[in-house]
C-alpha cells in the first residue's frame, strides 16, 4: 500500500510526457501540412500537374525526420544551455550542434526517401547532388534549430519557475505547520503547569479529591496526545477535552464554579483548533471573580452564523477595565490562541474581547464553518 502514491505520481508524469509528445507530433504534422499545401499550390499555380503524391511524400519524410531527431536535439540543447556566465564557451558548442543537427537531418531525409519511395510506388527517388543538398537544407535547419532552442528555454524556464514556486509554497506550509505546532506545544506546558498548580493546592487539604483531579488530568492529557498530529479536531472532541479540564477545576472550586453549555447539536462535527476553548475558559476562571464574589459563572456557546462558526466564552466577572486602553496586553493563553488562529485561517477569522454592559467579559471566536469528513 505504501508504494501506491509514488506509483501514482510516476503514472501522472508518464502521462504528462506522453501528452506533451503527442502535442508536439500534432504541431509537426500541422507544419508539414502547411509546407505541403504551399508547395502543392505553388505547383498548381505553375501548371505543374500530378505532383500531389510526391509533395505529400517529401513533406512527410521531411517533417517526420525532424521529429525523429527532436528528442536528441532537446537533450543536446539542454546540456549546452547558454547562460550569461558560459556563453563564450557554449555558443560555439551550440553552433557545432546546429551543424551536426543539419547534417543528420539531411542525411535522414535522403536515406528515408531513397528507401521509402519505391515502397509507395514512386520509383527511385533522386535527391540530387548531396554536396549541394547539405548547404541548401542548412538554411532551413538553422531556423528550426534556434526555434527548438528558444522553445526549450521558454518551457524549461517556466518549469523551473513553477518548481521554485511549489518548493516555496511547500516550505511556507511546513514553516506554518511548525509554527502552529510550536504554539500548541507552548500552550500545553502552560496549561499543564496551571493544572498541576491547582492540584497541588488541594493535595494537602483533600488527598482523595487531589487523586480524582490527577485521574482527570491524565485522561485529558491522553486525549490531547491522541490528537497530537491534528491541528483541528471536531467540536465534539474539543468539548470532551474541555469537560475533562473543567472536572479538575470543579473538583477544586466546587459550587463556586458553574459552567453552562449552549451548543448547537448540528455543529458536533464542525472543525475547530485543538484546545481552542480551554485557554478561554481558563482565562475566565482566573479573572472572572472579584472581591465581591468568589463565584464564577461561565457560559460556553457554539452557534452557526451563516457559513461561519461562532464560539463564545462569557463570564460574570469584572471584565477588563483597561481593555480599550492602548497599553493593555493579552495574556499567554489569549495571545497564543490569537497566533494559532492567524496561522490556521489567516484573515478569515475573528477573535474579539468585549466587556459586557453590566458585568463580565465575552470572548468571541469566528471561524470558517467546515465539517469533519466533508469533501471540498
MARVEX-719296 format. One record per atom (N, C-alpha, C): residue in three letters; x, y, z. Coordinates in pm, whole numbers, plus 50000, padded with zeros to 5 digits. Example, Ala and Ser with C-alpha at 12.3 -4.5 7.8 and 13.67 -1.06 7.14 Angstrom:
BEGIN
Ala513194943150780
Ala512304955050780
Ala513204967050780
Ser512854977550708
Ser513674989450714
Ser512905000350787
// end
This chain:
BEGIN
Unk500834987850000
Unk500005000050000
Unk500855012650000
Unk502045011850069
Unk502895023650078
Unk503465027949946
Unk503425018949841
Unk504015022449713
Unk502995028549617
Unk501725028849658
Unk500685033749567
Unk500905048149528
Unk501285056549627
Unk501405070849600
Unk502525073949502
Unk503785068749523
Unk504825071449425
Unk504475066249287
Unk503845054149280
Unk503455048849150
Unk502445057849082
Unk501535063449158
Unk500545072549100
Unk501215084949044
Unk502195090349119
Unk502935102049069
Unk503705098448942
Unk504295086248941
Unk505055082148823
Unk504135080848702
Unk502945075148724
Unk501995073748612
Unk501565087448560
Unk501305096748652
Unk500925110348609
Unk502025116848528
Unk503295114648572
Unk504425120548499
Unk504555114448360
Unk504395101248351
Unk504475094648220
Unk503365099448128
Unk502135100948184
Unk501015105548104
Unk501255119848056
Unk501865128248142
Unk502155142048101
Unk503155142247987
Unk504195133847997
Unk505195133347890
Unk504565128247760
Unk503725118247771
Unk503065113147651
Unk502185123747587
Unk501465130947670
Unk500605141647618
Unk501435152447550
Unk502595155647610
Unk503465165947551
Unk504005161547415
Unk504435148847408
Unk504955144047279
Unk503855142647174
Unk502665139147218
Unk501545138547124
Unk501255152547069
Unk501305162547157
Unk501075176247113
Unk502155180647014
Unk503415177147043
Unk504505180646951
Unk504335173546817
Unk503895161046822
Unk503655153646697
Unk502585160646613
Unk501545165046678
Unk500475171946606
Unk500965185346551
Unk501815192446628
Unk502345205146580
Unk503225202846457
Unk504105192946465
Unk504965189946349
Unk504125185646230
Unk503065177746254
Unk502195173546144
Unk501515185546080
Unk501085195146164
Unk500445207146111
Unk501435215346027
Unk502675216446075
Unk503705223645997
Unk503955216545865
Unk504035203145871
Unk504235195445748
Unk503095197545649
Unk501855198045703
Unk500705200045614
Unk500755213945550
Unk501125224045626
Unk501215237545571
Unk502315238445465
Unk503445231845491
Unk504505231545389
Unk504045224545261
Unk503335213245282
Unk502805205945168
Unk501835214745087
Unk500925221445159
Unk499935229845091
Unk500625240845011
Unk501665246845068
Unk502395257444998
Unk503045252044871
Unk503745240744885
Unk504455235144770
Unk503495230344662
Unk502425223744703
Unk501485218144605
Unk500725229244533
Unk500275239344609
Unk499575250544546
Unk500505258244453
Unk501775258944489
Unk502755265344401
Unk502865257444269
Unk502835244044281
Unk502865235844159
Unk501645238544072
Unk500475239344135
Unk499245241944059
Unk499305255743995
Unk499855265444070
Unk499945278944014
Unk500875279343893
Unk501865270643890
Unk502825269943779
Unk502395259643673
Unk501185254043693
Unk500635244443598
Unk501485231543591
Unk502035227843711
Unk502765215243719
Unk501795204643772
Unk501375195843687
Unk500345186043725
Unk500985173443784
Unk500115165543852
Unk500465152243902
Unk501615152744005
Unk501595162544093
Unk502645163544196
Unk502115160944337
Unk500825157244347
Unk500225155444480
Unk500975144844561
Unk501185133244501
Unk501815122244573
Unk503235125444617
Unk504025131044525
Unk505415133744559
Unk505545144744663
Unk504625154744658
Unk504675165444758
Unk504315160044898
Unk503295151544903
Unk502945145545032
Unk504115137545085
Unk504745129744998
Unk505865121345038
Unk507045129745087
Unk507405140145013
Unk508565148245050
Unk508335155645182
Unk507155161845194
Unk506915169545316
Unk506755160445438
Unk506195148545418
Unk506045139045530
Unk507405134145577
Unk508235129745483
Unk509565125045523
Unk510405136445580
Unk510235148445528
Unk510995159745579
Unk510615163245721
Unk509315164645748
Unk508895169145881
Unk509085158245985
Unk508845145445946
Unk508975134746045
Unk510435130746068
Unk511315133645973
Unk512745132246000
Unk513155142146109
Unk512655154346100
Unk512935164346202
Unk512345160246337
Unk511155154046334
Unk510515149746459
Unk511295138446525
Unk511815129046443
Unk512605117946497
Unk513855123246567
Unk514435133946514
Unk515645139746572
Unk515355149446686
Unk514095151946713
Unk513745161746817
Unk514195157446957
Unk513955145047002
Unk514405141247138
Unk515905143047159
Unk516775137747068
Unk518205140247092
Unk518575155047080
Unk517865162546996
Unk518145176846985
Unk517825183947116
Unk516685180747177
Unk516325186847306
Unk517345183147413
Unk517775170547412
Unk518775165847509
Unk520055174047496
Unk520525175947372
Unk521765183447349
Unk521595198147388
Unk520475204247348
Unk520235218547377
Unk520235221047527
Unk519635211747604
Unk519585213647749
Unk520975212547812
Unk521805203847759
Unk523135202047817
Unk524125212547769
Unk523775219547663
Unk524615230447614
Unk523935243847635
Unk523205244847744
Unk522415256947768
Unk523315269247781
Unk522945279647711
Unk523715292047710
Unk523245300947824
Unk524205304747909
Unk523915313748020
Unk524885325448015
Unk524635335148099
Unk525475347148099
Unk526925343948134
Unk527125334148221
Unk528465331248267
Unk529215321148180
Unk528525315248079
Unk529205304947999
Unk528995306647848
Unk528425318047806
Unk528055319547666
Unk529265318447573
Unk530415323047620
Unk531615322747536
Unk532055308447505
Unk531675299147593
Unk532035285147572
Unk530905277447506
Unk529655280447546
Unk528515272647498
Unk528035277047360
Unk528225289447325
Unk527775294047194
Unk528475286447080
Unk529805285147082
Unk530445277146976
Unk529985262646975
Unk529755256947094
Unk529285243047100
Unk527875241847042
Unk527045252047064
Unk525705251947005
Unk525775253046853
Unk526705261046803
Unk526855262246658
Unk527305248946598
Unk528205241746668
Unk528605228446622
Unk527425218746627
Unk526615219846734
Unk525425211346745
Unk524445214246633
Unk524305227046596
Unk523415230846486
Unk523895224646355
Unk525195225146330
Unk525725219246208
Unk525525204146207
Unk525745197746323
Unk525555183246332
Unk524095179546311
Unk523205187746369
Unk521765185246352
Unk521375186146205
Unk521875196346136
Unk521555197945993
Unk522085186145912
Unk523315181945943
Unk523915170445874
Unk523065157945894
Unk522675155346018
Unk521865143446048
Unk520495144245983
Unk519885155945988
Unk518535157445934
Unk518525155245782
Unk519465161345713
Unk519535159845568
Unk519845145345530
Unk520755139145605
Unk521105125145577
Unk519905116045601
Unk519155118545709
Unk517985110245739
Unk516915111845632
Unk516705124045583
Unk515745126145475
Unk516185118745349
Unk517485119545318
Unk517985112845197
Unk517785097745206
Unk518155092045318
Unk518045077445334
Unk516585073145335
Unk515735080145412
Unk514325076145421
Unk513625077345286
Unk513915087745210
Unk513275089445080
Unk513755078844980
Unk515045075744986
Unk515555065644895
Unk514955051944925
Unk514765048845054
Unk514245035745092
Unk512725034945075
Unk512005045745103
Unk510535045145107
Unk509875048544974
Unk510535055944890
Unk509905059744762
Unk509435047544683
Unk510245037044667
Unk509755025344594
Unk508595018444666
Unk508605018844797
Unk507525012444874
Unk506185018844843
Unk506165031944826
Unk504925039244798
Unk504665040844647
Unk505415033344567
Unk505175033344423
Unk505635045744352
Unk506605052644411
Unk507105064844349
Unk508395062544270
Unk508845050044266
Unk510055046944193
Unk511295051544268
Unk512435051744199
Unk513675056144260
Unk513625071244285
Unk514035075444403
Unk513985089644439
Unk515345095944418
Unk515375106844346
Unk516615114044319
Unk516675126544406
Unk517555126544504
Unk517675137844596
Unk518725147844548
Unk519295145244433
Unk520265154544376
Unk521675152044427
Unk522545161144400
Unk523945160044442
Unk524045164444588
Unk524445155244675
Unk524435157844819
Unk525415168844858
Unk526465170844778
Unk527435181344808
Unk526755195044815
Unk525685196544734
Unk524935209244734
Unk523685208544823
Unk523205196144837
Unk521975194544915
Unk522215198245062
Unk523365194445119
Unk523625197445260
Unk523615212445289
Unk524335220745215
Unk524265235145245
Unk522905241245212
Unk522195235345113
Unk520875240545080
Unk519905238645197
Unk519905226645254
Unk518995223745366
Unk519445230845495
Unk520745234345501
Unk521285240345623
Unk520535253145661
Unk520135261045560
Unk519425273545589
Unk518125271045665
Unk517365260945622
Unk516125257545693
Unk516425252445833
Unk517505244345845
Unk517805238245974
Unk518325248346075
Unk518955259046028
Unk519365269646121
Unk518135275446191
Unk517105278246113
Unk515875283946169
Unk515225274146266
Unk515075261546225
Unk514395251746311
Unk515205249046437
Unk516555248646426
Unk517385246246544
Unk517165257146649
Unk517225269746607
Unk517085280546704
Unk515655282046754
Unk514675277946674
Unk513285277946723
Unk513115267446833
Unk513685255446810
Unk513615245046913
Unk514355249547038
Unk515555255347020
Unk516315260147135
Unk515525270447215
Unk514915280047145
Unk514115290247214
Unk512925284147287
Unk512245274547222
Unk511095268147285
Unk511515260447410
Unk512655253347401
Unk513145245847516
Unk513485255247630
Unk514125266447602
Unk514475276047706
Unk513225281747774
Unk512225284947692
Unk511005290647749
Unk510295280447838
Unk510145268147788
Unk509465257647865
Unk510235254547993
Unk511565253147981
Unk512375250048099
Unk512325261348202
Unk512335273648154
Unk512245285048247
Unk510915284948320
Unk509845281748247
Unk508525280848310
Unk508495269748414
Unk509045257948378
Unk509035246548470
Unk509875249448593
Unk511035255848573
Unk511885259348687
Unk511185269348778
Unk510515279248719
Unk509785289148800
Unk508645282448875
Unk507955273248807
Unk506855266048874
Unk507375257548988
Unk508505250548965
Unk509075242149070
Unk509525250549189
Unk510115262149158
Unk510515271049269
Unk509305275749347
Unk508235278849275
Unk507015283449341
Unk506425272449428
Unk506415260149375
Unk505895248849452
Unk506765246249574
Unk508095246549554
Unk509015244349666
Unk508845255049773
Unk508665267649727
Unk508465278549823
Unk507155276749900
Unk506105272849827
Unk504805270749892
Unk504885259249994
Unk505595248549955
Unk505745237150047
Unk506555241250169
Unk507615249050147
Unk508425253650259
Unk507625262650352
Unk506835271650292
Unk505995280450374
Unk504955272450452
Unk504395261950387
Unk503405253550455
Unk504045246150572
Unk505275240750548
Unk505965233550657
Unk506335243250770
Unk506745255350732
Unk507075265250834
Unk505855269050915
Unk504735271250845
Unk503485274650915
Unk503065263251008
Unk503215250750960
Unk502855239151042
Unk503755238551165
Unk505055241251144
Unk505985240951257
Unk505655251951358
Unk505285263651306
Unk504925274651395
Unk503665271351476
Unk502675265251408
Unk501455261351478
Unk501745250551582
Unk502605241051545
Unk502975230551640
Unk503685236651760
Unk504555246251733
Unk505275252751842
Unk504325260251934
Unk503345266951874
Unk502365274151956
Unk501575264552044
Unk501215253051986
Unk500445243352064
Unk501305237452175
Unk502585234952144
Unk503495229652245
Unk503735239952356
Unk503695252852322
Unk503795263152424
Unk502555262952514
Unk501405260752453
Unk500135261152526
Unk500025249652624
Unk500475237752582
Unk500275225952666
Unk501065226652798
Unk502365230552797
Unk503035232052926
Unk502415242853013
Unk501965253752951
Unk501305264453026
Unk500045259053095
Unk499255251653019
Unk498035245853076
Unk498395235553183
Unk499405226953154
Unk499785216453247
Unk500285222353378
Unk501095232853369
Unk501595239353489
Unk500445244553574
Unk499475251053512
Unk498345256553587
Unk497505245353649
Unk497315234453573
Unk496525223253625
Unk497225216853744
Unk498535214453731
Unk499275208453843
Unk499325217753963
Unk499415230553939
Unk499395240354048
Unk498055239754121
Unk496975238054042
Unk495645236754103
Unk495565224254189
Unk496095213154136
Unk496045200554211
Unk496885201454338
Unk498055207754327
Unk498925208754445
Unk498285216954556
Unk497455226654519
Unk496805234954621
Unk495735227154697
Unk495275216154639
Unk494225208054702
Unk494825196254778
Unk496045192354738
Unk496615179654786
Unk496675178754938
Unk497065189355004
Unk497225188855149
Unk495895190155223
Unk494865194455152
Unk493545195955214
Unk492695183355197
Unk492745177555079
Unk491875166155049
Unk492605157154948
Unk493245146555000
Unk494035137754915
Unk493165130554813
Unk491985126254854
Unk491095119154762
Unk490685128254646
Unk490395140654677
Unk490005149954572
Unk491175152754477
Unk492395153954533
Unk493575155954450
Unk493815143754360
Unk493575131854416
Unk493745119654336
Unk492745119454220
Unk491515123554247
Unk490505124254140
Unk490925134154032
Unk491465145454075
Unk491905155553979
Unk493075150453894
Unk493985142953954
Unk495095137153878
Unk494595127253774
Unk493585119453811
Unk492995109953716
Unk492365117353598
Unk491665128153630
Unk491055136153523
Unk492125142753434
Unk493205147453496
Unk494295153453419
Unk494935143053328
Unk495115130953379
Unk495685120153299
Unk494815117153178
Unk493495116953200
Unk492575114353089
Unk492635125552986
Unk492735137853035
Unk492805149252943
Unk494095148952860
Unk495215145952926
Unk496485145252854
Unk496475133852751
Unk495865122852786
Unk495775111552692
Unk494965115552569
Unk493875122552590
Unk493075127152476
Unk493845137352391
Unk494615145952459
Unk495385155952386
Unk496455149252301
Unk497135139452357
Unk498195132352282
Unk497605124252167
Unk496405119152186
Unk495775111252081
Unk495545119751956
Unk495305132551974
Unk495085141551861
Unk496305150351834
Unk497495145151873
Unk498705153351866
Unk499075157351724
Unk498695149251625
Unk499085152051487
Unk498055160651414
Unk497005164651483
Unk495945172251417
Unk495885186251476
Unk495955196251387
Unk495755209951432
Unk494285212751458
Unk493415205751385
Unk491975207551402
Unk491335194351444
Unk490345195251529
Unk489555183651569
Unk488085187751565
Unk487205178051582
Unk485785181451581
Unk485405188851710
Unk484365196851702
Unk483885204151820
Unk483495194451931
Unk482955183051891
Unk482565172951990
Unk483785168352071
Unk484915165452002
Unk486135161452073
Unk486675172752159
Unk486615184852107
Unk487105196352182
Unk486305198152311
Unk485005196152304
Unk484165197652423
Unk484435186752525
Unk484745174652477
Unk485095163752570
Unk486355167452647
Unk487365172852577
Unk488615176852646
Unk488355188452740
Unk487505197852697
Unk487195209252783
Unk486505204452911
Unk485585194952899
Unk484885190053018
Unk485815182253110
Unk486835175453053
Unk487835168953138
Unk488615179453217
Unk488955190353152
Unk489645201153221
Unk488745207353328
Unk487475209453294
Unk486555215353391
Unk486335206053510
Unk486445192953487
Unk486325183553600
Unk487395186153704
Unk488615189653658
Unk489705192953750
Unk489375205853826
Unk488925215853752
Unk488625228853813
Unk487425227953909
Unk486415220253872
Unk485235218853958
Unk485585211454086
Unk486545202054076
Unk486975194954196
Unk487645204554294
Unk488265214954240
Unk488915224854327
Unk487935235254379
Unk487135240854289
Unk486285252254329
Unk484895248154376
Unk484505235954349
Unk483195231354392
Unk482065239554331
Unk481125243654414
Unk479955250954364
Unk480275265354326
Unk481485269854358
Unk481855283454318
Unk482095284554168
Unk482175273254100
Unk482375273353955
Unk481165266753889
Unk480475274453809
Unk479315269353736
Unk479535272053586
Unk479435261453507
Unk479635262653363
Unk478395257853291
Unk477895266153203
Unk476695262953125
Unk477095261852978
Unk476585251352912
Unk476895249152770
Unk475655251752686
Unk475825259552582
Unk474755261852484
Unk475345258552346
Unk475275245952308
Unk475925240852188
Unk474885236152088
Unk474935241351968
Unk474055236651862
Unk474465222151828
Unk473565212451849
Unk473935198351825
Unk474345195451680
Unk473905203551587
Unk474265201451446
Unk475735204951418
Unk476395211151516
Unk477785215451496
Unk478785205951559
Unk478375194151598
Unk479295184951666
Unk480465181051577
Unk480275180951444
Unk481335177051351
Unk482105189051298
Unk481785200951345
Unk482495212951298
Unk483955212251343
Unk484865215851254
Unk486295215451285
Unk486715228251358
Unk487445226351467
Unk487965237551546
Unk489415234451582
Unk490225244851609
Unk491605242251653
Unk491605234651786
Unk492505225251798
Unk492605217551922
Unk492955226852039
Unk492285224952151
Unk492465233052272
Unk492205247952247
Unk491175250852166
Unk490815264752142
Unk489995270352257
Unk489165261952321
Unk488275266752425
Unk488925266752563
Unk489835257552589
Unk490425256152722
Unk491095268952772
Unk491965275452691
Unk492585287852744
Unk491585299052766
Unk490495299252687
Unk489485309652706
Unk488725307352836
Unk488385294652862
Unk487695291352987
Unk488625293453106
Unk489885289453091
Unk490865291453198
Unk491005306253231
Unk490985314553128
Unk491075329053149
Unk489895334053230
Unk488705328753200
Unk487505332953275
Unk487575328153420
Unk488105316053442
Unk488205310853579
Unk489175319453661
Unk490275323353599
Unk491305330853672
Unk490895345253697
Unk490195351353600
Unk489905365653609
Unk488425368753624
Unk487595358353629
Unk486155360653632
Unk485575362253770
Unk486385365453867
Unk485885368054002
Unk486515380954054
Unk485845386954148
Unk486405398954210
Unk486205398054361
Unk486485408954429
Unk486435408854576
Unk485005406954627
Unk484005410354549
Unk482615409654596
Unk482065395554594
Unk482645386754509
Unk482085373354497
Unk483165363754451
Unk483155351754511
Unk484105341354469
Unk483495332254363
Unk482225334054335
Unk481535325454240
Unk481845329954096
Unk482045320154009
Unk482295322853868
Unk481255315153786
Unk480505322453709
Unk479545316453616
Unk480085318153474
Unk480245307053405
Unk480805307253269
Unk479795301053173
Unk479685307053058
Unk478795301652955
Unk479615299252828
Unk479565286752780
Unk480245282952657
Unk479195280752549
Unk479345287852440
Unk478325287552335
Unk478965284352200
Unk478275276552119
Unk478685273751981
Unk477455274851893
Unk477525283451791
Unk476365285751705
Unk476835288051562
Unk475905286751472
Unk476175289251331
Unk475785303551297
Unk476665310251226
Unk476365323751173
Unk476555323351022
Unk475515319950952
Unk475635318350808
Unk476575307050776
Unk477645309950705
Unk478635299850673
Unk479815299850768
Unk479625305450888
Unk480725306450984
Unk480315300051117
Unk481345296751193
Unk481135290751325
Unk481475301151431
Unk480565303151527
Unk480775312451637
Unk481015304351764
Unk482155306851828
Unk482445301251960
Unk482535312752058
Unk481845311652172
Unk481845322452270
Unk482055316952410
Unk482865323752487
Unk483045320752629
Unk482775333752705
Unk481755333352792
Unk481355345252869
Unk481455342153017
Unk481735352353095
Unk481755350553241
Unk481045362353307
Unk480895361553438
Unk480185371853513
Unk481145380253597
Unk482425380053558
Unk483425387153638
Unk483445402053612
Unk484515408453656
Unk484605423053644
Unk484985427753504
Unk485285418253415
Unk485725422153282
Unk487155427353285
Unk487515434753182
Unk488875440453175
Unk488715455653164
Unk488845462653277
Unk488625477253274
Unk489545484553176
Unk490745479153157
Unk491715485953070
Unk491685480552926
Unk490615473252891
Unk490565466652760
Unk490735476452645
Unk490145488252658
Unk490175497952549
Unk491415506752549
Unk492265505452652
Unk493445513952659
Unk494565508352571
Unk495395516952512
Unk496455512352421
Unk497485503352489
Unk497725504952617
Unk498775497352685
Unk498355483452730
Unk497085479752709
Unk496635466652757
Unk497255455452676
Unk497725445152745
Unk498355433752679
Unk497595420852712
Unk497485412352612
Unk496835399452630
Unk497745390052707
Unk497135380652780
Unk497895370452850
Unk498395359752754
Unk499115350052810
Unk499695339352728
Unk498625331552654
Unk497555327752726
Unk496515319552664
Unk495835326452547
Unk495415339052567
Unk494725346352460
Unk495675349352345
Unk496915353652377
Unk497885356652271
Unk498205344352188
Unk498395333252256
Unk498695320752186
Unk497535316652097
Unk496335317952149
Unk495145314552071
Unk495035323351948
Unk495305336151963
Unk495215345451851
Unk496255341951743
Unk497475338451783
Unk498505334851687
Unk498155321951614
Unk497595312351685
Unk497205299751622
Unk496095302151519
Unk495135310451554
Unk494055313551460
Unk494595320351336
Unk495555329451355
Unk496165336251240
Unk496905326351152
Unk497615316951215
Unk498355307051138
Unk497455297451063
Unk496335293751122
Unk495425284151059
Unk494515290350955
Unk494025302350980
Unk492975308050896
Unk493345321450831
Unk494515326850864
Unk494865339850808
Unk493825350350845
Unk493425358550748
Unk492435369050780
Unk491015363750794
Unk490805350850764
Unk489445345350765
Unk489055340650905
Unk489275348951003
Unk488855345651140
Unk488695358851217
Unk488095357651335
Unk487955369351422
Unk488045364851567
Unk488835371951645
Unk488915369951790
Unk488595383351856
Unk487525383751929
Unk487025396451982
Unk486785395152131
Unk487335404452210
Unk487095405152354
Unk486215417352380
Unk485125415152456
Unk484185426052482
Unk483755425652629
Unk483805437352692
Unk483225438652826
Unk481725439652814
Unk481035431852897
Unk479575432752897
Unk479145446152957
Unk477935450452921
Unk477435463252970
Unk477235462953121
Unk476805451553172
Unk476655450153316
Unk477945445353379
Unk478135432253382
Unk479355426253435
Unk479785415153342
Unk481085412653343
Unk481585401053270
Unk482335404453143
Unk482985394153091
Unk483765395252968
Unk483285384252873
Unk483175387752746
Unk482815377952643
Unk483935377452540
Unk484425365252516
Unk485425362952412
Unk484735355452299
Unk484735361452180
Unk484075355452063
Unk485115351651959
Unk484985339551908
Unk485865334751801
Unk484975330851683
Unk485255336451567
Unk484515332951445
Unk485455326551346
Unk485045314851295
Unk485875306951207
Unk485075302651083
Unk485775298750977
Unk485045292550864
Unk484395279550913
Unk483175277250874
Unk482455265250917
Unk482775253850821
Unk483555244150870
Unk483885232150792
Unk483625220050878
Unk483105209450819
Unk482735197550894
Unk483765186650875
Unk484045179250981
Unk484975168050973
Unk484445157450878
Unk485305152550790
Unk484895142150696
Unk484245147450570
Unk483965160650565
Unk483335166350445
Unk484355167850336
Unk483985165250211
Unk484875166850096
Unk484605180150031
Unk485715187049992
Unk485555200249931
Unk485345199049783
// end
